[in-house]
Amino acid sequence: MVVIFHRGLQVSSRHLFLTLGDWSIILLAQLAAVFLRLGFDVGLEYLADNWGSLSSAILIFMVVFYAGGMYEPPTRSRRVDFDFLPLIVTALAAGITGLVLYTRPQMTLGRGIWAISSVLILWLAYVLRRLFMALVRRGIFLKQALLLCDHPNRAADLLRLLKDNPSSLYRVAGLVICGAAPASAYAPDPPVLGGAEDLGRLIETNDIATLLLSVSPMRSHELLSRLRPLRYSGVEIMDYVSLSEELAQEIPLAHINDEWLMTVALNSSVMQIRKVKRATDIVVSVVGLVLGAPLILLAALLIKLTSRGPVIYRQTRLGLGGKPYVLFKLRTMQTDAEAQGAVWSASRDVRVTSVGYYLRKWRIDEIPQLINVLKGEMSLVGPRPERPEFTEKLATFIPFYDERQLVPPGLTGWAQIRYPYAASFEAAARKLQFDLYYIKNMSFLLDISILLRTFKTILVGLRHEDDFLPGDDKLERLIESAGETEASPEPNGGTP
């Protein structure tokens, strides 16, 4: 298998365009609001006297924009977000800006300036995203690509990946085939342009910037002598795993093996960031426990008044290297919730108490886990810690499931913010793909990104597997091929 790495966490042209555009919009909106409200001469004096407040407002807007998911690429199931998310997040950012600045007398903006700038940012942020999509439709930002494949099904899989991620900036000019299947076996769109021996000519005549690979491991080794000269000539080469990593931000289980995982381990940055992560964990967990103490006390009182049993629920989970530890949570279920044995969590769980529903929705029940973080049993960011009884069964049917235990489990993580609670083997396999993405790309900046995006997850509440569209059928085939013979645990229960 040829391992082609995605080159780290690159800043895409889409992300750069929107980020720089938002910075410009927020800055210009603030200036326009000052001059519209006060006039030019008085406005200049106001800017000189209140530059700190204006700068703070810009920073608050950008942090809320990022945490709110304004730069996350839309998918088929989240296209509506691209239309309405700017309106929702901008309104939220305006509210937070007003709250922060007006509660600090030394950092205030005039109400008129705040209102005018907020309306301008709201409108311009929406227009910027519509402009970006219009430019993409006109071909700007798009990369001309060829798809090199050796089977119609592999070509269809890669084309489906591009279709499922409308933010993709690749335009496939045609197919180049190198397998036994004739050109007539492939779908007519995009057209078959030639064979592997025609690669050099087709890349030159079609002004190709990227070559997308969707071939078998055996075929990829045969193509090495053809691919190396193309790479040195400046052509970008992306295989299915790298493309999935860039577009869907997950690692497809059906396309990796032990060789790929070993190469990832050799190139991992985990050794460099381990001490930084631990220092961050200690500082944030101490601050979080201090600030969260009033919430814990209020929640404890409500739990005691509305149901029988202990306030703190203790449960065994598996940590780094599969080592068991006791996890602490606020109890959200009845004390006899698992009288019939351990089962997965799901939405509309009848055993969740009335108070527990809201504690789960806003993740208040997880604040005591900061104790586990402080003790070193968990990290702030990492794969979700799983229960031993579930891990044993999941590892039997899902390839590479134990890879999650190579890094400390996290209070939040890439899989937690990208996918809902899992209540089936298929969902657990999909979450593993996101966990593998995190393990491969682990960095301090990615951790900060996940922590910021966790606020969005908290605001919209926890989601469950049945809140989403059906998953990729390749996952189902993968699990079936792994030999699943037992029925999945009923998705009608949960963990207290």
N, C-alpha and C positions, 0 to 999 in steps of 0.2 A: 504494500500500500504506500503510495506517495503521500507524504504528509506536507501539505501546503498551509502554512500558518497565515491566518489573518494577522496583519501587522499591528497588533495591539489595539488599544482603544483610540482609533483615529477620529478626528473631527471631520465629519462629512461636509460636503458643500452645502447640503440642506441645513445642517445644524449651524454652520458658520453664517450662512445668509440670514437665518432667523434670529440668531443671537445678536449679531452686529446690528441687524435691523431693529430689534427691540431696544437695544441700548440707545440707538439714535432716536427712536420714537419717544422713549421716556424722557431723554434729555431735552429734545426739541419741544415736547409737550409742556414740560416744566417752564422753559423759557417763554414759550408762547403765552402760557397762562399768566405769567408775571407781567409781560408787556401789555396783554389785552386788558388786564385788570388795573394796572397802575400807570400805564404809559411808558415811554422810553426812558426819560430822565429819572423819574422816581423808581422805575423798574430796575435800572442799573444800581441805584443805591440799595434797593431791597436785596438784590442778588449778592452784593458785597457784604451785607449784614447777616444774611441767612443762608450762606452757601453750605453750611454744615447740615442744616435741615433739608435742603434740596438734595444734597449728596446722599443723605440717609434715606430719603424717599426713593431715589433711584435704586439704591442697593436693596431695599426692602422689596420693591417691585421685581427685581431680577431674581432674588432668592425665591419669592413666591411663585414666579413664573416657572422656575426650574423644578421646584418641589411639586407644583401642580401638574407637571407633565406636558408643558407647552412645547417641549422639544423632543418628545417621544414620537417615533415614527408611527403613523396610523397603519392599522391592518384592516383586513376586510371586515372583521367584527367590531372595529372601533373607528370606522370612517366618520361617524357622526361627531366624534370628539374633535376632529379637525375643524369642524364648522362652529360648534358651540363652546368648546373648551376655552378659547380666548375670551369669550364673553364672561364665562363663569369665573375663571381664574383672575381676570383683570378686576372684576368687581370685588373679589375676595382680597386681592392685593391692595386695592384702594381703601377698603375697610380697615385692613391691618395697618396701613400707612397712617390713616387718620387716628386710629386708636393709639399707636405708638407715639406719634408726634404730639398729640393733644394731651397725653398723660404726662408729658415731660415739658414743663413750662419753658425751659431753656431751649427747646427744640420744637418750635411751632411754626406752622404755615398758616397763612390767611385762609379762611374757609372758602372764599371765592377762588383763590388760586388752586387750592386742593381740589375743589369740585370741577373747575374747568380742565385742569390737567388730567384728572381721572377720566373724564368723558372723552378727551382727545386720545388718551392711551387706549381706552376701550375700543374706540372706532378704528384707530390706526393699526392696532395689533391684529384685528380681524382682517382689515384690508391687506396687510402685509402677507398673511397666509393665503388669501385668495390670489394675490399677485404671484406668490411663489408657485402655486398650482398652475396658474395661467402660463407662466414661463416654462414650466416643465412640459405642459402640453404642446408648447411651441418648439420643444427640443432643447431648450437651454438647460444646462446642468446634466443632460443625459450623456452617458458613455456608450459609444458604439461597440457592440460585443458580438462575438461568434460563440456558438455552443458546440463544443466537441463532445460527441457521445458515441456509444457503441451498442445501444439498444433503445428501441422506442419507449419502453417504460421509464428508463433512466432520463431520457429527454423530457418526458411528460412530468416526471417528478420535479425536475429543476424548473421547468416552465411554470408549474403550479406554485412553487416557492416564490417566484417573481410575481405571479398574479396575486398571491395571498398577502403580499407586502407592497401596496400601491406606492409607498414612498421609495421603492427601488428606482435607482437612477440609471439602470442598464437597459439599453434598447438592443434586442437581439436581432441582428441583421439576417441571420440564417443559421442552418445547421451544417456541421462538418461531421460526417459519419466515418467510423473506423471499425465497425463490427460486421458480422456476417449478414445481418438483416438488410434487405434491399431498400433503396430510397423510397419505394412505394409503400413500405410498412410504416413510415413516419407520417404524422399529421401534416397537411399541406401548409400550415402556417405555424412558425416561419418556414420558408422553403429550404430544401436541401441544396447547398451550394457546391458541394464536392466532397472529396475524401481527405484523409490525413495528409496525403502527399501534396495536396493543394493549399495547405495552411499558409505558407509564406506568401503565395500569390494573392490569396483571398484577403489576408490581413492588410496587404499593401493597397490593393484595389478598392477595398471598402473602408479604408481609414479606421481600422479596428484599434481600439484602446485596450480592450479587455478580452481575454479568452476564458470562457466558462467551461469547466470540465465536469462531465458526468459519465464516468467510465468505471469499469470494474478494476479492482486492485491489480489483476494480472495485466490488463490492457494498459494501465497507467505506467507500469514499469517499461513496457515496450515503447511508450511514447517519449521517454525521458530524453533520448537523443534529439528528438524534434522540438521539445519544449524548451530546452536550455538556451539555444540560440535566440528564440523568440523573447525569452525573459531578458537576456542581455541587450536586446534591441529596444527595450523599453515597454514591451507589451505586459500588461498586468495579467497574472494567471490566478484564477480562483477556482477551487474545487467546490463540491457541494457543501462540505463541512464549513469551509471558510465563508461561503456565500450565506449559509444559514446563520453563521455566527454574526455576520455583518447586518443582515436584514432582520432576522427573527430574534437575534441575541440569545441563542440557545445552541447546544451541540446535539445533532441528531444521532440517537443511539444506533440506529440501523446502519450508519455509515462510518462507525469507528471500530477499532479493535485494540488489542493490548499494545501493539506497536505504536499506535497513535497516542495512547495514554502515556506510554513510557517517554515518548518524545516531548510531550507536554510537561511531564515531571522534570525532565532535564532542563527545560527552558523556563520553569516556573520561577516567579519572583517571591515566593512565599517566605524564603529564608530572609530576604531583605526587609520585609515589612512586618515580620512577626513581632519584633520589639515595639515598633510603632503602634501596631494594633493593640498590644497589651497595655501600653501606656494610655492610649485613648480609652480603652475599656475601663480602666481604673478611674480616670478622671470623670468620664461621663456617667458611670454607674454611681459614683459618690454624689455627684450633683443631682442626678436623676432621683436617687432615693431621698435626698433632702427636699427637693422641690415636690416630689410625688407623695411625701408623707401625709399631707392633708387629704389627698385623694384616697390613699390607702385607708386612712382612719374613717373617712366618710363611707367608703365602700364596705368596710368591715362592720360598721354600725348597721347599714342597710341589710347586709347579709344576715346578721344576727336577728334583726327584727322581722325578717320575712321567711326564714327557713331554719330548720334544725341542722346542727352539725358544726364542724370547725370552720373558721374563717379562711385559713390557709389550707390549700389542698396540696399534698405532696405526692409526687408520682415519679417512678423510675424511668429515666431516659438514657439513651446511649450517647456518650460524648466522643471526644477525640480518641481514635483507635478502638472504638467500640467499648470503651470503659463506661460502666453504668454510674450514674449519679442521681441524686434526688433533686427534682425540679420543683420550684415553689410557684404557686399561682393562687390567686384569689378564687375561692370556690364559686362556680357559676351553675352547678347542677345539684340535684337532690343527692343526699348522701348514699342512696342505694342505686345510683345511676348505672353501675356496672355489676349488679347482682348476678347477671347472666353471663358475665365475661366481658373482655375488652372488645370494643367495636369502634369503627371510624366515626368521626364527627360529620355532621351535615347540617344544612339549613333546616329551619322549622323542626328542631329537635324538641320533642315534648318534655324531655327531662330537664331542660334548661329552666332555671327559675326566672321569675319576672325581672328581678334585679340583675341576674346573671346575663340576660339577653343584652342589656345595655352595656354591661361591663365587657362583654365579648365584642360587641359592635364597635366600641371605641377603644378596645385593647387595654382598658384599665386593669383587667385581670392579670395582665402579663407584667405589670410593674415590679412585683416581687422577684421576677427572674433576674433583676439587676443584682440581687444577692448572689445568684449563681455566676453572673459575669464578674463580680468583684472577687469571688473565690477562685476564678480561673477555670471553672467548669464549662463556661460558655464564653462567647464573644458577642459584641454588639451585632456584628454582621457575620453571617455564615449560613450553611444549610439548616433547615428546621430540625431540631432534635426529635428523633423518632423513638417510639416505645420498643422495647426488646421483642415483644411478641409479634409486632408488626414487621420489624426489621428482618427477622428470621424468614418470614414468609415472603416478603417483598424481594429479598436477596435471592431467593430460590427461583423466582420467575422473571426478574428484571435484570438483564445483564449490567454489570458494573455498578450495582446499587451500593456496594460497600465503599465505593470511591468517595462517597459523601463523608465518611468517617476519617478521611485523611486530613481534614481541617476541623477546627473546633466548631460546634454548632452555634447558631446565632439567634439572638432575640428577634432580629429581622434578617432578611436576605433577599437575593435576587429572585429566587423562586417565589418567595412570599409576596413580593410586590408585582410579579409578572403573571402569577397564576393563583387561583383561589385554593381554599381547603380541598385536599384530595380525599375522595371517598371511594376509590376503586384502583385496581392495578394500573389501568390505562392512565388515570390522572397522576398516580405516583410516578409512572415512567416519564410523563411529560414534565413534571416538576424536576426530576433528575436531570433532564436535558438543560434546564436553567441552572441547576446547581453545578453541573460540569462547566458551564460557561463561566460561572463565578470563580470556580477553582482555577481554571486556566488563566483568567484575566485578573486575578486578585491584585488589588492595589489600594493605596490609601485614598486616591481620588475616587475610585469606584465605590469604596465604602462610604465616603461622604455623599456620593450621588444616591446610594441606596437609602441612607439615613434621611436625606431630604425627601426622596420620593415616598418614604414610609408615611410622612405626614399626609400625603394625598390619600393613601390607603386608609389611614385612620379617619380622615374626613368623610370619605364615601362609605365607610363601614366595611367589615369583613365580607368577602364574597365566598361562595361555595361552588363546587364543581358544576352543579346543575344550573348555575347562573350564566354559564357560558355556552357557546355553540359546541357541537360535537367536535372531538379532537381529530387529529390526523389519523387516517386509517392505517398508515404505515406503522404507527405505534401498536395498534391492535394486532397487526400481522406479526410484529416483532415479539409481542408477549405470547401470542399463540405458538409461535415457533419455539419459544423457550420451554414449552411443555406444561402450560397451565392446565391442571386437571381438577383443582378444587374450586368451589364457588367462592366468589369474592365475598368478604364480610358485608353484611347488610349495611347500606348507608343510612341507617335510621337511628344511629346512636352517637356517642361521642365520649369525650373524656371530661370529667369534672374539672 
